[in-house]
Amino acid sequence: MLQNNDKTEAQRQGFGNYLRSLRIEAGLTCKDFAELVGFSRPTVSQYETAKIIPSNRNLDRLIAAMRDIGVEDYKIDILRQRHSASLKVSSGKVIGSVLKG
């Protein structure tokens, strides 16, 4: 049985891993996806490794880019659910506006 900290980390990782899988499924590198969204590559990488969790505003930007590349709505719904779960257990490492500059 998972301990509380393990469960928390698993929920945070669930968002990042799923985000990465959608990007890879679309055939994009981290750099290409970051450019599409308008974030820096390190920011996208940190989202995918769950070092930081995107704010709701930044999640909306990620989702808009995913729709642009043809990710199905049900997969986007799963991403939103995983984001919501990760925010509930987040250690406060939510990042707002990290724009490529």
N, C-alpha and C positions, 0 to 999 in steps of 0.2 A: 504494500500500500504506500502511495506517495505521501511524504511529509508535506506540511503546508508550504514550506519554501520551495520544495521540488515541484509541487502543483502550480505555484505561482510562476515559477520559471518556465514550466511547460506551457502555460497559457500564453505567456509573453512570446516564447519561441514559436508557438503555433501561428501567430500573426506573421512574424518575420519569414518563417519557412514557407508559408503559403504565398506571401507576396513574391518571394524569390521564385517559387515554382511557376507562378503565373507569368512572370517576366521571361523565364527560360522557355516556357511553353510557347510564348509569342516569338521566340527566336531573337530576343534582344540581349545585348550585353548590359551590364550595370551602367556603364557610361552612356550607352545609347538611350536607355530608359530614363536616366537622370536628365539628359538633354531634352528629351520629349516632355518631361514633367516640368523642367525648369529649376531643378534642384541640383546641388553639387553631387558628384559621384559618391564622395564619402557619406553624405547624408543618406542616400538611398541604401548604401551598404550598411550603415548603422541601423536603418529601419529593418533591413533583412536579417540582421544578426540580433535584433531585439535589444541593442544597446540603448536605443531611444525608441520611443513610440510616437508616431506622428499625431499632431493635434487633429481635431475633427476637420478643421479647415484644410490642412495639408492632406488628410485622407481623401477629401473631396477632389483635390488636385490629382492625386494618384489614381483615383477611380475614373476621373475624366480622361486621363491618358489611357487607361486600360480600355475604356469604351472606344477610344479612337483607334486602338489597335485590334479591336474586335473580340475582346474578352466577353464571354457570355454573361448575361445578367445574373444567373444563379451563382456563378463563381464570384461575382462582385458581391452578392449578398453574403456569401460565406466569408469573404474578406472583411466585410463590415462587422459580422458577428464576432469574428476572431479579434478584430480591433477593439470592439466593445469589451470583450472579456479581458483583453490585455490592459485596457485602461482601468478596469476595476481592480486589478492586482498590481498596477504599476507602482514602482518605487519613486514616482515623481519625475521620472526622466521623460517627460513629454516635451516635444519640441514644437514650437510654433512656426514661425516663418524663417526657414533656412533656404534662402534663394541663392541660386548660382550667381556669382558676381565676379 
